[in-house]
Amino acid sequence: MPKLKTKSSAKKRFQLTGSGKVKRHHAYHSHILTKKTNKRKRNLGYSATIASADEKRVKQLILS
């Protein structure tokens, strides 16, 4: 059976940590930033981890 290809869209959006968790970026940080507070914009810049309910599906896309 041939190797399975990683989904390019998932490769660009997610990253695996050393402990096996999946990192993601926040949405709503690309435009219409004038009405958002500095605190909100700052917190959107940081990365977050994927919800445990979605972790299995996302890992399958990255590691396939």
C-alpha positions in Angstrom: 0.0 0.0 0.0 1.4 3.4 -0.9 2.2 6.1 1.7 -0.6 8.4 2.7 -0.1 12.1 2.0 -0.5 14.7 4.7 -3.3 17.2 4.0 -1.6 20.4 2.9 -4.3 22.5 4.5 -3.8 20.9 7.9 0.0 21.1 7.6 -0.3 24.9 7.2 -2.8 25.4 10.0 -1.7 23.0 12.8 1.6 22.0 14.5 2.3 19.1 16.9 4.0 19.9 20.2 6.6 17.7 21.9 4.0 16.2 24.2 1.7 15.3 21.3 -0.8 18.1 21.6 -2.0 20.0 18.5 -1.3 23.8 18.4 -3.5 26.2 16.5 -3.8 29.9 15.8 -6.8 32.1 16.8 -9.2 33.4 14.2 -10.3 37.0 13.8 -6.8 38.5 13.9 -6.4 39.4 10.2 -8.6 42.4 9.5 -11.2 44.8 11.0 -8.8 45.3 13.9 -9.8 48.9 14.7 -12.9 48.0 16.7 -11.1 45.3 18.7 -9.4 46.2 22.0 -5.7 45.9 22.5 -6.1 43.2 25.0 -8.3 41.1 22.6 -5.8 41.6 19.7 -2.9 40.7 21.9 -4.6 37.5 23.1 -5.5 36.5 19.6 -1.8 36.6 18.7 -1.0 33.8 21.0 -1.4 30.1 20.0 -3.8 27.7 21.6 -4.4 24.0 21.7 -7.0 22.1 19.9 -10.1 20.9 21.8 -9.8 17.2 22.8 -12.9 16.4 20.8 -11.2 17.5 17.6 -7.7 16.2 18.4 -8.2 12.7 16.8 -9.4 14.0 13.5 -6.7 16.7 13.2 -3.9 14.3 14.1 -5.3 11.9 11.4 -5.0 14.8 8.8 -1.5 15.7 9.9 0.0 12.2 10.4 -1.6 10.4 7.5 
